[in-house]
Amino acid sequence: MGAVATSHAGGPAKPQRWWRMLYVQVLIGIVAGALVGAIWPDFGASLEWLGLAFVNLVKMIIAPVIFLTLVTGIAGARELGSLGRVVLKALGYFLFFSTLALILGLVVAHVVQPGAGMHI
């Protein structure tokens, strides 16, 4: 289950341990957060600031990452034709996945109906 890492020294690389992979750590964090919320709800609620700080950090880093990705892509383009293809592909991917996310959100909202029993 371990991924093979590449070595810069030219020798064979050691396989990466499963607990060192980012997606495994994210899944462990999700499960741990759900367990803390289910077992100790008051303690979980007191950690709200940690979740808000994480979300704000992610929001803060999104714009520079997108900007630098676009600048790097434009700088790496050798000819204007290839730049146009890259821009069209990026726009196509953006439109496709945005539409897919909207459709999925609408379907889930109609099926789950969040807040249906609340009287506020």
Distance bins in CASP14 RR format, pairs under 12 A and 6 or more apart:
PFRMAT RR
TARGET T0000
AUTHOR 0000-0000-0000
RMODE 2
METHOD distances of the structure
MODEL  1
1 15 0 0 0 0 1 0 0 0 0 0 0
1 16 0 0 0 0 0 1 0 0 0 0 0
1 17 0 0 0 0 1 0 0 0 0 0 0
1 18 1 0 1 0 0 0 0 0 0 0 0
1 19 0 0 0 0 0 1 0 0 0 0 0
1 20 0 0 0 0 0 1 0 0 0 0 0
1 21 0 0 0 0 1 0 0 0 0 0 0
1 23 0 0 0 0 0 1 0 0 0 0 0
1 24 0 0 0 0 1 0 0 0 0 0 0
2 13 0 0 0 0 0 1 0 0 0 0 0
2 14 0 0 0 0 0 1 0 0 0 0 0
2 15 1 0 1 0 0 0 0 0 0 0 0
2 16 1 0 1 0 0 0 0 0 0 0 0
2 17 1 0 0 1 0 0 0 0 0 0 0
2 18 1 0 1 0 0 0 0 0 0 0 0
2 19 0 0 0 0 0 1 0 0 0 0 0
2 20 0 0 0 0 1 0 0 0 0 0 0
2 21 1 0 0 1 0 0 0 0 0 0 0
2 23 0 0 0 0 0 1 0 0 0 0 0
2 24 0 0 0 0 1 0 0 0 0 0 0
3 13 0 0 0 0 1 0 0 0 0 0 0
3 14 0 0 0 0 0 1 0 0 0 0 0
3 15 1 0 0 1 0 0 0 0 0 0 0
3 16 1 0 1 0 0 0 0 0 0 0 0
3 17 0 0 0 0 1 0 0 0 0 0 0
3 18 0 0 0 0 1 0 0 0 0 0 0
3 20 0 0 0 0 1 0 0 0 0 0 0
3 21 1 0 0 1 0 0 0 0 0 0 0
3 22 0 0 0 0 0 1 0 0 0 0 0
3 23 0 0 0 0 0 1 0 0 0 0 0
3 24 0 0 0 0 0 1 0 0 0 0 0
4 12 0 0 0 0 1 0 0 0 0 0 0
4 13 1 0 0 1 0 0 0 0 0 0 0
4 14 0 0 0 0 1 0 0 0 0 0 0
4 15 1 0 1 0 0 0 0 0 0 0 0
4 16 1 0 0 1 0 0 0 0 0 0 0
5 11 0 0 0 0 0 1 0 0 0 0 0
5 12 0 0 0 0 1 0 0 0 0 0 0
5 13 1 0 1 0 0 0 0 0 0 0 0
5 14 1 0 0 1 0 0 0 0 0 0 0
5 15 1 0 0 1 0 0 0 0 0 0 0
5 16 1 0 1 0 0 0 0 0 0 0 0
5 17 0 0 0 0 0 1 0 0 0 0 0
5 20 0 0 0 0 1 0 0 0 0 0 0
5 21 0 0 0 0 0 1 0 0 0 0 0
6 12 0 0 0 0 1 0 0 0 0 0 0
6 13 1 0 1 0 0 0 0 0 0 0 0
6 14 0 0 0 0 0 1 0 0 0 0 0
6 15 0 0 0 0 0 1 0 0 0 0 0
6 16 0 0 0 0 0 1 0 0 0 0 0
7 13 1 1 0 0 0 0 0 0 0 0 0
7 14 0 0 0 0 1 0 0 0 0 0 0
7 15 0 0 0 0 0 1 0 0 0 0 0
7 16 0 0 0 0 0 1 0 0 0 0 0
14 20 0 0 0 0 0 1 0 0 0 0 0
15 21 0 0 0 0 0 1 0 0 0 0 0
16 22 0 0 0 0 0 1 0 0 0 0 0
16 23 0 0 0 0 0 1 0 0 0 0 0
16 24 0 0 0 0 0 1 0 0 0 0 0
16 25 0 0 0 0 0 1 0 0 0 0 0
17 24 0 0 0 0 1 0 0 0 0 0 0
17 25 0 0 0 0 0 1 0 0 0 0 0
18 24 1 0 1 0 0 0 0 0 0 0 0
18 25 0 0 0 0 0 1 0 0 0 0 0
18 27 0 0 0 0 0 1 0 0 0 0 0
18 28 0 0 0 0 0 1 0 0 0 0 0
19 25 1 0 0 1 0 0 0 0 0 0 0
19 26 0 0 0 0 0 1 0 0 0 0 0
19 27 0 0 0 0 0 1 0 0 0 0 0
19 28 1 0 0 1 0 0 0 0 0 0 0
19 29 0 0 0 0 0 1 0 0 0 0 0
20 28 0 0 0 0 0 1 0 0 0 0 0
21 27 0 0 0 0 1 0 0 0 0 0 0
21 28 0 0 0 0 0 1 0 0 0 0 0
22 28 0 0 0 0 0 1 0 0 0 0 0
22 29 0 0 0 0 0 1 0 0 0 0 0
23 29 0 0 0 0 0 1 0 0 0 0 0
23 30 0 0 0 0 0 1 0 0 0 0 0
24 30 0 0 0 0 0 1 0 0 0 0 0
24 31 0 0 0 0 0 1 0 0 0 0 0
25 31 0 0 0 0 0 1 0 0 0 0 0
25 32 0 0 0 0 0 1 0 0 0 0 0
26 32 0 0 0 0 0 1 0 0 0 0 0
26 33 0 0 0 0 0 1 0 0 0 0 0
26 54 0 0 0 0 0 1 0 0 0 0 0
27 33 0 0 0 0 0 1 0 0 0 0 0
27 34 0 0 0 0 0 1 0 0 0 0 0
28 34 0 0 0 0 0 1 0 0 0 0 0
28 35 0 0 0 0 0 1 0 0 0 0 0
29 35 0 0 0 0 1 0 0 0 0 0 0
29 36 0 0 0 0 1 0 0 0 0 0 0
29 50 0 0 0 0 0 1 0 0 0 0 0
29 51 0 0 0 0 0 1 0 0 0 0 0
29 54 0 0 0 0 0 1 0 0 0 0 0
30 36 0 0 0 0 0 1 0 0 0 0 0
30 37 0 0 0 0 0 1 0 0 0 0 0
31 37 0 0 0 0 0 1 0 0 0 0 0
31 38 0 0 0 0 0 1 0 0 0 0 0
32 38 0 0 0 0 0 1 0 0 0 0 0
32 39 0 0 0 0 0 1 0 0 0 0 0
32 40 0 0 0 0 0 1 0 0 0 0 0
32 44 0 0 0 0 0 1 0 0 0 0 0
32 47 0 0 0 0 0 1 0 0 0 0 0
33 39 0 0 0 0 1 0 0 0 0 0 0
33 40 0 0 0 0 0 1 0 0 0 0 0
33 41 0 0 0 0 0 1 0 0 0 0 0
33 43 0 0 0 0 0 1 0 0 0 0 0
33 44 1 0 0 1 0 0 0 0 0 0 0
33 45 0 0 0 0 0 1 0 0 0 0 0
33 47 0 0 0 0 1 0 0 0 0 0 0
33 50 0 0 0 0 0 1 0 0 0 0 0
33 51 0 0 0 0 0 1 0 0 0 0 0
33 54 0 0 0 0 0 1 0 0 0 0 0
34 40 0 0 0 0 0 1 0 0 0 0 0
34 41 0 0 0 0 0 1 0 0 0 0 0
34 44 0 0 0 0 0 1 0 0 0 0 0
35 41 0 0 0 0 0 1 0 0 0 0 0
35 43 0 0 0 0 0 1 0 0 0 0 0
35 44 0 0 0 0 0 1 0 0 0 0 0
36 42 0 0 0 0 0 1 0 0 0 0 0
36 43 1 0 0 1 0 0 0 0 0 0 0
36 44 1 0 1 0 0 0 0 0 0 0 0
36 45 0 0 0 0 0 1 0 0 0 0 0
36 46 0 0 0 0 0 1 0 0 0 0 0
36 47 1 0 0 1 0 0 0 0 0 0 0
36 48 0 0 0 0 0 1 0 0 0 0 0
36 50 0 0 0 0 0 1 0 0 0 0 0
37 43 1 0 0 1 0 0 0 0 0 0 0
37 44 1 0 1 0 0 0 0 0 0 0 0
37 45 0 0 0 0 1 0 0 0 0 0 0
37 46 0 0 0 0 0 1 0 0 0 0 0
37 47 0 0 0 0 1 0 0 0 0 0 0
37 48 0 0 0 0 0 1 0 0 0 0 0
38 44 0 0 0 0 1 0 0 0 0 0 0
40 46 0 0 0 0 1 0 0 0 0 0 0
40 47 0 0 0 0 1 0 0 0 0 0 0
41 47 0 0 0 0 0 1 0 0 0 0 0
41 48 0 0 0 0 0 1 0 0 0 0 0
42 48 0 0 0 0 0 1 0 0 0 0 0
43 50 0 0 0 0 0 1 0 0 0 0 0
44 50 0 0 0 0 1 0 0 0 0 0 0
44 51 0 0 0 0 0 1 0 0 0 0 0
45 51 0 0 0 0 0 1 0 0 0 0 0
47 53 0 0 0 0 0 1 0 0 0 0 0
47 54 0 0 0 0 0 1 0 0 0 0 0
48 54 0 0 0 0 0 1 0 0 0 0 0
48 55 0 0 0 0 0 1 0 0 0 0 0
49 55 0 0 0 0 0 1 0 0 0 0 0
49 56 0 0 0 0 0 1 0 0 0 0 0
50 56 0 0 0 0 0 1 0 0 0 0 0
50 57 0 0 0 0 0 1 0 0 0 0 0
51 57 0 0 0 0 1 0 0 0 0 0 0
51 58 0 0 0 0 1 0 0 0 0 0 0
51 59 0 0 0 0 0 1 0 0 0 0 0
52 58 0 0 0 0 0 1 0 0 0 0 0
52 59 0 0 0 0 0 1 0 0 0 0 0
53 59 0 0 0 0 0 1 0 0 0 0 0
53 60 0 0 0 0 0 1 0 0 0 0 0
54 60 0 0 0 0 0 1 0 0 0 0 0
54 61 0 0 0 0 0 1 0 0 0 0 0
55 61 0 0 0 0 0 1 0 0 0 0 0
55 62 0 0 0 0 0 1 0 0 0 0 0
56 62 0 0 0 0 0 1 0 0 0 0 0
58 64 0 0 0 0 0 1 0 0 0 0 0
58 65 0 0 0 0 0 1 0 0 0 0 0
59 65 0 0 0 0 0 1 0 0 0 0 0
59 66 0 0 0 0 0 1 0 0 0 0 0
61 67 0 0 0 0 0 1 0 0 0 0 0
61 68 0 0 0 0 0 1 0 0 0 0 0
62 68 0 0 0 0 0 1 0 0 0 0 0
62 69 0 0 0 0 0 1 0 0 0 0 0
63 69 0 0 0 0 0 1 0 0 0 0 0
63 70 0 0 0 0 0 1 0 0 0 0 0
64 70 0 0 0 0 0 1 0 0 0 0 0
64 71 0 0 0 0 0 1 0 0 0 0 0
64 72 0 0 0 0 0 1 0 0 0 0 0
65 71 0 0 0 0 0 1 0 0 0 0 0
65 72 0 0 0 0 0 1 0 0 0 0 0
66 72 0 0 0 0 0 1 0 0 0 0 0
66 73 0 0 0 0 0 1 0 0 0 0 0
66 90 0 0 0 0 0 1 0 0 0 0 0
66 94 0 0 0 0 0 1 0 0 0 0 0
67 73 0 0 0 0 0 1 0 0 0 0 0
67 74 0 0 0 0 0 1 0 0 0 0 0
68 74 0 0 0 0 0 1 0 0 0 0 0
68 75 0 0 0 0 0 1 0 0 0 0 0
69 75 0 0 0 0 0 1 0 0 0 0 0
69 76 0 0 0 0 0 1 0 0 0 0 0
69 86 0 0 0 0 0 1 0 0 0 0 0
69 90 0 0 0 0 1 0 0 0 0 0 0
70 76 0 0 0 0 0 1 0 0 0 0 0
70 77 0 0 0 0 0 1 0 0 0 0 0
70 83 0 0 0 0 0 1 0 0 0 0 0
70 86 0 0 0 0 1 0 0 0 0 0 0
70 87 0 0 0 0 1 0 0 0 0 0 0
70 90 0 0 0 0 1 0 0 0 0 0 0
70 91 0 0 0 0 0 1 0 0 0 0 0
70 94 0 0 0 0 0 1 0 0 0 0 0
71 77 0 0 0 0 0 1 0 0 0 0 0
72 86 0 0 0 0 0 1 0 0 0 0 0
73 82 0 0 0 0 1 0 0 0 0 0 0
73 83 0 0 0 0 1 0 0 0 0 0 0
73 84 0 0 0 0 0 1 0 0 0 0 0
73 85 0 0 0 0 0 1 0 0 0 0 0
73 86 1 0 0 1 0 0 0 0 0 0 0
73 87 0 0 0 0 1 0 0 0 0 0 0
73 89 0 0 0 0 0 1 0 0 0 0 0
73 90 0 0 0 0 1 0 0 0 0 0 0
74 80 0 0 0 0 0 1 0 0 0 0 0
74 81 0 0 0 0 0 1 0 0 0 0 0
74 82 0 0 0 0 0 1 0 0 0 0 0
74 83 1 0 0 1 0 0 0 0 0 0 0
74 84 0 0 0 0 1 0 0 0 0 0 0
74 86 0 0 0 0 1 0 0 0 0 0 0
74 87 0 0 0 0 1 0 0 0 0 0 0
74 90 0 0 0 0 0 1 0 0 0 0 0
75 83 0 0 0 0 0 1 0 0 0 0 0
75 86 0 0 0 0 0 1 0 0 0 0 0
76 82 0 0 0 0 1 0 0 0 0 0 0
76 83 0 0 0 0 1 0 0 0 0 0 0
76 86 0 0 0 0 1 0 0 0 0 0 0
77 83 1 0 1 0 0 0 0 0 0 0 0
77 84 0 0 0 0 1 0 0 0 0 0 0
77 85 0 0 0 0 1 0 0 0 0 0 0
77 86 1 0 0 1 0 0 0 0 0 0 0
77 87 0 0 0 0 1 0 0 0 0 0 0
78 85 0 0 0 0 0 1 0 0 0 0 0
78 86 0 0 0 0 0 1 0 0 0 0 0
79 85 0 0 0 0 1 0 0 0 0 0 0
79 86 0 0 0 0 0 1 0 0 0 0 0
80 86 0 0 0 0 0 1 0 0 0 0 0
80 87 0 0 0 0 0 1 0 0 0 0 0
81 87 0 0 0 0 1 0 0 0 0 0 0
81 88 0 0 0 0 0 1 0 0 0 0 0
82 88 0 0 0 0 0 1 0 0 0 0 0
82 89 0 0 0 0 0 1 0 0 0 0 0
83 89 0 0 0 0 0 1 0 0 0 0 0
83 90 0 0 0 0 0 1 0 0 0 0 0
84 90 0 0 0 0 1 0 0 0 0 0 0
84 91 0 0 0 0 1 0 0 0 0 0 0
85 91 0 0 0 0 0 1 0 0 0 0 0
85 92 0 0 0 0 0 1 0 0 0 0 0
86 92 0 0 0 0 0 1 0 0 0 0 0
86 93 0 0 0 0 0 1 0 0 0 0 0
87 93 0 0 0 0 0 1 0 0 0 0 0
87 94 0 0 0 0 0 1 0 0 0 0 0
88 94 0 0 0 0 0 1 0 0 0 0 0
88 95 0 0 0 0 0 1 0 0 0 0 0
89 95 0 0 0 0 0 1 0 0 0 0 0
89 96 0 0 0 0 0 1 0 0 0 0 0
90 96 0 0 0 0 0 1 0 0 0 0 0
90 97 0 0 0 0 0 1 0 0 0 0 0
91 97 0 0 0 0 0 1 0 0 0 0 0
91 98 0 0 0 0 0 1 0 0 0 0 0
92 98 0 0 0 0 1 0 0 0 0 0 0
92 99 0 0 0 0 1 0 0 0 0 0 0
92 100 0 0 0 0 0 1 0 0 0 0 0
93 99 0 0 0 0 0 1 0 0 0 0 0
93 100 0 0 0 0 0 1 0 0 0 0 0
94 100 0 0 0 0 0 1 0 0 0 0 0
94 101 0 0 0 0 0 1 0 0 0 0 0
95 101 0 0 0 0 0 1 0 0 0 0 0
95 102 0 0 0 0 0 1 0 0 0 0 0
96 102 0 0 0 0 0 1 0 0 0 0 0
96 103 0 0 0 0 0 1 0 0 0 0 0
97 103 0 0 0 0 0 1 0 0 0 0 0
97 104 0 0 0 0 0 1 0 0 0 0 0
98 104 0 0 0 0 0 1 0 0 0 0 0
98 105 0 0 0 0 0 1 0 0 0 0 0
99 105 0 0 0 0 0 1 0 0 0 0 0
99 106 0 0 0 0 0 1 0 0 0 0 0
100 106 0 0 0 0 0 1 0 0 0 0 0
100 107 0 0 0 0 0 1 0 0 0 0 0
101 107 0 0 0 0 0 1 0 0 0 0 0
101 108 0 0 0 0 0 1 0 0 0 0 0
102 108 0 0 0 0 0 1 0 0 0 0 0
102 109 0 0 0 0 0 1 0 0 0 0 0
103 109 0 0 0 0 0 1 0 0 0 0 0
103 110 0 0 0 0 0 1 0 0 0 0 0
104 110 0 0 0 0 0 1 0 0 0 0 0
104 111 0 0 0 0 0 1 0 0 0 0 0
104 112 0 0 0 0 0 1 0 0 0 0 0
105 111 0 0 0 0 1 0 0 0 0 0 0
105 112 0 0 0 0 1 0 0 0 0 0 0
105 114 0 0 0 0 0 1 0 0 0 0 0
106 112 0 0 0 0 0 1 0 0 0 0 0
106 113 0 0 0 0 0 1 0 0 0 0 0
107 113 0 0 0 0 0 1 0 0 0 0 0
108 114 0 0 0 0 1 0 0 0 0 0 0
109 115 0 0 0 0 0 1 0 0 0 0 0
109 116 0 0 0 0 0 1 0 0 0 0 0
110 116 0 0 0 0 0 1 0 0 0 0 0
END
